[in-house]
Amino acid sequence: MAIQRAPRSTDPKGKCTRWRVIVYNRHTKKQEWHTVEGGKRDAEAFEASLKQRLRSNAYVALPRSFTFAQLVEKYMVQLEVRGRRASTVANYDTILRCYLLPRFQYKQVAAIRRADVTEFLGELHAQGKSHDLLDRIVRTLKALLFYALEQEWIERNPLQRFRAEGGSSGKAVNRGTFDEAELRAILEAAPARARPLFALLAFTGIRPGEAYALRWQDVNLERGSLHVCRSWGDREVSATAPKTAKGLRTVALAADLVRDLRGLQEQAGGSGEDLVFGTRSGQPLNGSNVLSRWWYPTLERAGVRRLDLYSLRHTFASLARNADVAGFLVSRAMGHATSGLVDQVYADALPSGMAHLAERVAERALGTKPGLRVLPGGKPRDVRQPLDELLAAETQGSASA
C-alpha cells in the first residue's frame, strides 16, 4: 500500500486536502486507487481500514475509472427494466441532467464523499434553490449510490444517513385537511362535471391519479362499489398499476356518491373501457388542468383555504378516524399496507373530532350516562343544562332545605 498527495488547485500553499491511497488487490492482481478527502491522518486511517479488510477477506474490488456518468447510464437502464413509472424516470432525468451530472459527471463514483455533496448543496442554497429541490437532489444521489453498492461497485454509501440542510426559498405544497363545513361548501360550489370527481376523492380516499384512470367497467353502481386497479399521471403514456400491491382494492361508495356517478354516466353515456372522468374526446384528465380550471376556482367560490387537490385524501382519512372508524379499515380503503401510516401522515384532528373527544372524556369522568353527573346523593343531573339554571336550582334547593 501507499499514500500519495493529490492536492486541489484551491488548496493553500503547503497544505493538502486530498490524498490517494493505493492498494494492491491480490485477487485481480491490479492496483486500485482510493481518493480520501481530508488530512494525512484521514488517509492513514483509511489505509488501516483497507489493510484490515484485506486480512479478513472482506475487501470488495473497485472498478477503475468508473465515473458518475457511467453509473447514471447504467442506473437509467435499470429504471426502465424495473418498470418504473414515466413520471419517476422523468423526475430522475431532470435532477441528473440539470444538477448532478454537470457537477459529478467525470468524478469517480468511489471518490464521492459527504464533503463534496455538502459543498455542492451549499452552493445551490446560496443561489436561492429551495429546500425541496435540495432534498430531491439528495434522494436521487442516494438512490444511485445504493444501486452502485448493490452492484458491488463501491464499498459503502457515504450518504446513507445524509440529510440536506438549508432554508426553504421555494413554494411548499399547501396541503392539509378540510373540515365538514369546508367540504360541504366545496361540493356546493363545484361545477357539475367536477362535483362527482371531488366527491369521489373525499368520500373514498383514492388518489387523483387513480380517479383519472377509472373506467366504467371498474364501477358497480348496483352494489355501490368500485375496483381500483390502475393509476394515471400527467407524464404517463399509459395507465400503470397502483403504487403497491395493497393499491389493488375494492372501495365502497356512499349512496350520495352513487347517485352522482349514475347521473354522470347517464349524461356522458359511458360504459366499458370509457373513462369515468375523461375529457370530451375520451382522453384522461390532465392534473394541471383540473387544478387550474376546476379545483382552485371552486375553492375561491366556496371561500375556503387554498389547499391542493390531494388534501381531499387527507380529509377522507381524518373524517373516518374522527368518526371512530378502525384504522385498518381506513388503510385498506386508501391502499396502505399498514394502518399506522393513516394516523401518522393523513389523519388530523378535526374541530368536530376534538369536541367529540372532550365530550366523551367529560361523560366518562362525570357520570355513567352520557350527559349525566351522579350527585353524592345518587341523583343524576344533566351537566349540559345551562350554568345559570344549575345555580338557580342549587340556590332554590338550599333555601328550601
Wavefront OBJ file of the C-alpha trace (Angstrom):
o trace
v 0.000 0.000 0.000
v 0.995 3.592 -0.482
v -0.335 7.060 0.209
v 0.146 9.847 -2.314
v -0.682 13.518 -2.244
v -3.409 14.651 -4.659
v -3.814 18.344 -3.815
v -6.575 20.506 -5.206
v -5.749 23.662 -7.122
v -7.599 25.620 -4.446
v -5.551 24.210 -1.545
v -3.467 26.762 0.405
v 0.268 26.637 -0.131
v 1.868 23.850 1.853
v -1.480 22.173 2.668
v -3.102 19.141 1.028
v -6.786 18.298 1.458
v -6.954 15.296 -0.878
v -4.976 12.063 -0.834
v -4.756 8.861 -2.843
v -4.488 5.500 -1.108
v -3.146 2.818 -3.465
v -3.879 -0.815 -2.649
v -2.776 -3.985 -4.443
v -5.682 -6.362 -4.936
v -4.267 -9.865 -4.940
v -7.464 -11.246 -6.473
v -7.395 -9.073 -9.594
v -3.589 -8.606 -9.401
v -4.062 -4.912 -10.023
v -3.513 -1.726 -8.108
v -6.596 0.251 -7.128
v -6.741 3.930 -6.235
v -8.967 5.337 -3.493
v -9.454 9.074 -3.054
v -9.661 10.346 0.514
v -10.780 13.867 1.421
v -9.140 15.487 4.450
v -5.703 15.432 6.005
v -2.953 12.825 6.007
v -4.305 11.286 9.212
v -7.585 10.611 7.424
v -5.699 8.879 4.629
v -3.715 6.804 7.122
v -6.899 5.774 8.939
v -8.443 4.751 5.624
v -5.313 2.795 4.737
v -5.538 0.953 8.060
v -9.162 0.010 7.389
v -8.203 -1.301 3.937
v -5.493 -3.495 5.474
v -7.988 -4.891 7.957
v -10.488 -5.725 5.192
v -7.776 -7.384 3.135
v -6.715 -9.571 6.081
v -10.330 -10.631 6.719
v -11.107 -11.167 3.003
v -13.844 -8.526 3.246
v -12.344 -6.205 0.662
v -14.518 -5.505 -2.394
v -12.679 -4.730 -5.590
v -13.488 -1.406 -7.224
v -13.707 -0.866 -10.995
v -11.073 1.524 -12.244
v -12.120 4.843 -13.800
v -15.808 4.166 -13.083
v -17.266 7.633 -13.432
v -20.528 9.073 -12.213
v -21.726 9.465 -15.813
v -21.264 5.718 -16.374
v -23.246 4.995 -13.208
v -26.088 7.233 -14.382
v -26.204 5.463 -17.744
v -26.499 2.043 -16.107
v -28.991 3.227 -13.499
v -31.385 4.766 -16.034
v -31.403 1.456 -17.914
v -32.314 -0.307 -14.666
v -35.235 2.078 -14.103
v -36.669 1.010 -17.443
v -36.031 -2.687 -16.737
v -37.761 -2.431 -13.338
v -40.802 -0.831 -14.948
v -40.685 2.451 -13.048
v -43.331 4.998 -13.905
v -42.667 7.536 -16.612
v -43.094 10.344 -14.075
v -40.421 8.787 -11.835
v -37.993 8.397 -14.726
v -38.658 11.977 -15.841
v -38.001 13.271 -12.332
v -34.665 11.427 -12.138
v -33.724 12.639 -15.604
v -34.386 16.282 -14.677
v -32.359 16.162 -11.462
v -29.474 14.313 -13.099
v -29.306 16.391 -16.272
v -29.717 19.800 -14.636
v -27.792 19.390 -11.387
v -25.853 16.195 -10.657
v -24.226 15.414 -13.994
v -22.789 18.914 -14.524
v -21.165 18.637 -11.104
v -20.050 14.996 -10.801
v -20.014 13.774 -14.404
v -16.309 12.882 -14.589
v -15.778 12.106 -10.911
v -15.096 8.520 -9.900
v -18.050 7.077 -8.023
v -15.834 5.662 -5.271
v -14.350 9.121 -4.748
v -17.648 10.893 -3.944
v -17.626 11.975 -0.302
v -20.118 13.654 2.004
v -17.982 16.787 1.946
v -18.404 17.031 -1.842
v -22.171 16.844 -1.564
v -22.303 19.293 1.341
v -20.250 21.813 -0.621
v -22.471 21.377 -3.694
v -25.700 21.819 -1.734
v -24.287 24.890 -0.035
v -23.650 26.483 -3.411
v -27.184 25.696 -4.598
v -28.670 27.092 -1.401
v -26.658 30.290 -1.849
v -28.165 30.564 -5.335
v -31.651 30.559 -3.785
v -32.626 26.971 -4.591
v -35.466 25.629 -2.445
v -35.091 23.112 0.347
v -37.479 20.813 -1.520
v -35.151 20.791 -4.548
v -32.135 20.067 -2.347
v -33.994 17.110 -0.831
v -34.807 15.758 -4.292
v -31.159 16.037 -5.305
v -30.035 14.180 -2.183
v -32.645 11.434 -2.643
v -31.628 10.954 -6.279
v -27.932 10.781 -5.431
v -28.625 8.358 -2.580
v -30.564 6.082 -4.914
v -27.708 5.982 -7.425
v -25.114 5.233 -4.763
v -27.256 2.488 -3.228
v -27.561 0.947 -6.688
v -23.774 1.082 -7.036
v -23.475 -0.549 -3.607
v -25.842 -3.366 -4.636
v -23.707 -3.999 -7.710
v -20.575 -4.012 -5.502
v -19.086 -1.101 -7.417
v -18.494 0.787 -4.160
v -17.924 -0.422 -0.611
v -20.349 1.905 1.157
v -22.855 4.667 0.507
v -21.412 7.849 2.052
v -24.890 9.432 2.009
v -26.693 6.656 3.857
v -27.736 8.949 6.730
v -27.191 12.250 4.982
v -29.852 14.963 5.049
v -29.975 18.163 3.080
v -29.611 21.292 5.144
v -30.616 24.845 4.364
v -33.602 27.141 4.335
v -36.551 26.842 2.010
v -36.935 29.615 -0.526
v -39.328 27.749 -2.787
v -43.042 27.285 -2.516
v -44.001 24.228 -0.496
v -47.043 22.119 -1.245
v -50.029 23.644 0.514
v -51.671 20.507 1.868
v -53.952 19.938 4.815
v -57.399 18.789 5.868
v -60.788 20.368 5.235
v -63.407 20.281 7.976
v -67.020 19.271 7.367
v -68.280 22.806 6.666
v -65.477 23.473 4.180
v -66.097 20.197 2.356
v -69.815 20.936 2.028
v -69.011 24.410 0.678
v -66.606 22.892 -1.885
v -69.146 20.391 -3.176
v -71.833 23.069 -3.399
v -69.533 25.426 -5.335
v -68.071 22.770 -7.670
v -69.064 22.736 -11.373
v -71.475 19.987 -12.396
v -68.753 17.974 -14.192
v -66.279 18.350 -11.320
v -68.544 17.605 -8.349
v -68.548 13.779 -8.817
v -64.730 13.801 -9.011
v -64.291 15.891 -5.869
v -66.894 13.833 -4.009
v -65.210 10.585 -5.053
v -61.824 11.738 -3.753
v -63.293 12.973 -0.469
v -65.634 10.029 0.215
v -63.342 7.146 -0.834
v -59.798 8.434 -0.233
v -58.467 7.218 -3.582
v -55.628 9.141 -5.216
v -56.328 11.650 -8.006
v -54.288 9.555 -10.442
v -56.412 6.508 -9.607
v -59.570 8.512 -10.263
v -58.257 9.728 -13.633
v -57.645 6.114 -14.727
v -61.038 4.824 -13.512
v -63.207 3.138 -16.172
v -66.910 2.467 -16.038
v -66.228 -1.267 -16.071
v -64.425 -0.748 -12.743
v -67.548 0.778 -11.165
v -70.501 -1.268 -9.910
v -73.300 1.181 -9.153
v -75.732 -1.597 -8.282
v -73.529 -2.871 -5.474
v -72.211 0.566 -4.633
v -68.502 -0.176 -5.103
v -65.572 0.420 -7.419
v -62.372 -1.525 -8.100
v -59.088 0.405 -8.070
v -56.636 -1.327 -10.399
v -54.937 1.452 -12.374
v -53.384 4.881 -11.986
v -52.585 7.734 -14.337
v -50.059 10.566 -14.101
v -49.557 13.661 -16.239
v -46.293 12.256 -17.620
v -47.565 8.744 -18.245
v -48.183 7.432 -21.758
v -50.457 4.668 -20.477
v -52.180 3.620 -17.271
v -49.976 1.883 -14.717
v -50.593 -0.396 -11.764
v -51.096 1.225 -8.330
v -48.034 2.133 -6.280
v -48.188 -1.003 -4.080
v -49.845 -4.418 -4.067
v -52.312 -3.111 -1.467
v -53.313 -0.470 -4.014
v -55.366 -3.113 -5.820
v -58.577 -2.868 -3.810
v -62.345 -2.587 -3.853
v -63.817 0.553 -2.315
v -67.391 1.075 -1.097
v -69.430 4.019 -2.407
v -71.823 6.105 -0.342
v -75.419 6.447 -1.593
v -74.973 10.141 -2.475
v -71.856 9.316 -4.482
v -73.642 6.509 -6.330
v -76.369 8.980 -7.296
v -73.809 11.493 -8.595
v -71.947 8.851 -10.600
v -75.143 7.486 -12.067
v -76.112 10.959 -13.209
v -72.660 11.439 -14.743
v -72.929 8.127 -16.585
v -76.382 8.937 -17.960
v -75.168 12.317 -19.160
v -71.943 11.035 -20.760
v -73.325 7.688 -21.921
v -70.129 5.959 -20.838
v -69.616 2.213 -20.459
v -66.945 -0.480 -20.528
v -63.495 0.911 -21.334
v -64.709 4.530 -21.306
v -63.112 6.682 -18.622
v -65.368 7.905 -15.837
v -63.667 11.304 -15.725
v -62.251 11.579 -19.232
v -62.115 14.643 -21.431
v -64.740 15.295 -24.115
v -62.505 13.393 -26.557
v -62.230 10.428 -24.174
v -58.657 11.078 -23.045
v -57.561 11.064 -19.374
v -57.803 14.342 -17.482
v -54.664 16.404 -17.080
v -53.938 17.055 -13.420
v -52.686 20.598 -14.012
v -55.821 21.482 -15.962
v -58.028 20.050 -13.208
v -56.325 22.319 -10.695
v -56.428 25.499 -12.768
v -59.880 25.103 -14.353
v -61.895 23.298 -11.689
v -60.221 22.998 -8.305
v -58.823 26.432 -7.441
v -61.804 28.363 -8.917
v -64.079 26.136 -6.797
v -62.124 26.917 -3.630
v -62.355 30.624 -4.407
v -66.129 30.469 -4.903
v -66.534 28.387 -1.749
v -64.441 30.826 0.273
v -62.232 28.116 1.808
v -58.490 27.687 2.201
v -56.370 27.194 -0.925
v -55.151 23.641 -0.360
v -54.139 21.239 -3.100
v -56.400 18.540 -4.522
v -54.580 15.761 -2.651
v -55.932 17.322 0.545
v -59.236 15.549 -0.155
v -57.423 12.263 0.532
v -56.219 13.662 3.862
v -59.767 14.839 4.552
v -61.143 11.330 3.986
v -58.690 9.807 6.460
v -59.376 12.483 9.062
v -63.153 12.262 8.765
v -63.031 8.483 9.006
v -60.748 8.388 12.039
v -62.668 11.156 13.804
v -65.823 9.098 13.205
v -64.170 6.211 15.112
v -63.691 4.044 12.006
v -60.979 1.452 12.680
v -57.550 2.360 11.328
v -57.123 -0.902 9.419
v -60.368 -0.271 7.512
v -59.273 3.239 6.576
v -55.863 1.986 5.440
v -57.484 -0.743 3.362
v -59.710 1.787 1.605
v -56.736 4.068 0.936
v -54.476 1.277 -0.296
v -51.905 1.300 2.510
v -50.105 -1.790 3.754
v -50.301 -0.757 7.415
v -52.775 1.283 9.411
v -50.048 3.243 11.203
v -49.419 5.422 8.150
v -53.007 6.659 8.229
v -52.645 8.262 11.657
v -49.033 9.357 11.160
v -49.451 11.123 7.823
v -53.072 11.566 6.832
v -55.432 11.757 9.787
v -55.658 15.138 11.519
v -57.829 16.082 14.468
v -60.827 17.982 13.087
v -62.588 20.504 15.367
v -65.633 18.239 15.492
v -63.437 15.303 16.448
v -61.781 17.278 19.236
v -65.193 18.354 20.533
v -66.350 14.740 20.448
v -63.225 13.692 22.338
v -63.754 16.357 25.003
v -67.390 15.330 25.408
v -66.506 11.653 25.749
v -63.862 12.384 28.383
v -66.270 14.576 30.348
v -69.016 11.932 30.189
v -66.616 9.258 31.413
v -65.348 11.435 34.256
v -68.649 12.904 35.442
v -71.163 10.098 35.196
v -72.194 6.722 33.910
v -74.716 8.004 31.370
v -73.905 10.455 28.582
v -74.500 13.978 29.751
v -75.375 12.998 33.322
v -73.490 13.638 36.556
v -74.134 11.420 39.563
v -74.506 13.550 42.699
v -73.360 12.367 46.121
v -76.964 11.598 46.971
v -77.206 9.286 43.970
v -79.426 11.548 41.849
v -78.188 12.132 38.276
v -78.105 15.679 36.939
v -77.775 16.841 33.309
v -74.418 18.618 33.052
v -75.426 20.093 29.685
v -78.014 22.230 31.412
v -77.047 25.954 31.307
v -74.912 27.049 34.223
v -77.289 29.806 35.347
v -80.161 27.298 35.595
v -77.992 24.935 37.625
v -77.014 27.713 40.027
v -80.628 28.807 40.399
v -81.731 25.229 41.116
v -78.991 24.790 43.720
v -79.906 28.097 45.393
v -83.575 27.136 45.481
v -82.728 23.738 46.903
v -80.571 25.248 49.624
v -83.307 27.728 50.616
v -85.956 25.033 50.874
v -83.654 22.910 52.990
l 1 2 3 4 5 6 7 8 9 10 11 12 13 14 15 16 17 18 19 20 21 22 23 24 25 26 27 28 29 30 31 32 33 34 35 36 37 38 39 40 41 42 43 44 45 46 47 48 49 50 51 52 53 54 55 56 57 58 59 60 61 62 63 64 65 66 67 68 69 70 71 72 73 74 75 76 77 78 79 80 81 82 83 84 85 86 87 88 89 90 91 92 93 94 95 96 97 98 99 100 101 102 103 104 105 106 107 108 109 110 111 112 113 114 115 116 117 118 119 120 121 122 123 124 125 126 127 128 129 130 131 132 133 134 135 136 137 138 139 140 141 142 143 144 145 146 147 148 149 150 151 152 153 154 155 156 157 158 159 160 161 162 163 164 165 166 167 168 169 170 171 172 173 174 175 176 177 178 179 180 181 182 183 184 185 186 187 188 189 190 191 192 193 194 195 196 197 198 199 200 201 202 203 204 205 206 207 208 209 210 211 212 213 214 215 216 217 218 219 220 221 222 223 224 225 226 227 228 229 230 231 232 233 234 235 236 237 238 239 240 241 242 243 244 245 246 247 248 249 250 251 252 253 254 255 256 257 258 259 260 261 262 263 264 265 266 267 268 269 270 271 272 273 274 275 276 277 278 279 280 281 282 283 284 285 286 287 288 289 290 291 292 293 294 295 296 297 298 299 300 301 302 303 304 305 306 307 308 309 310 311 312 313 314 315 316 317 318 319 320 321 322 323 324 325 326 327 328 329 330 331 332 333 334 335 336 337 338 339 340 341 342 343 344 345 346 347 348 349 350 351 352 353 354 355 356 357 358 359 360 361 362 363 364 365 366 367 368 369 370 371 372 373 374 375 376 377 378 379 380 381 382 383 384 385 386 387 388 389 390 391 392 393 394 395 396 397 398 399 400 401
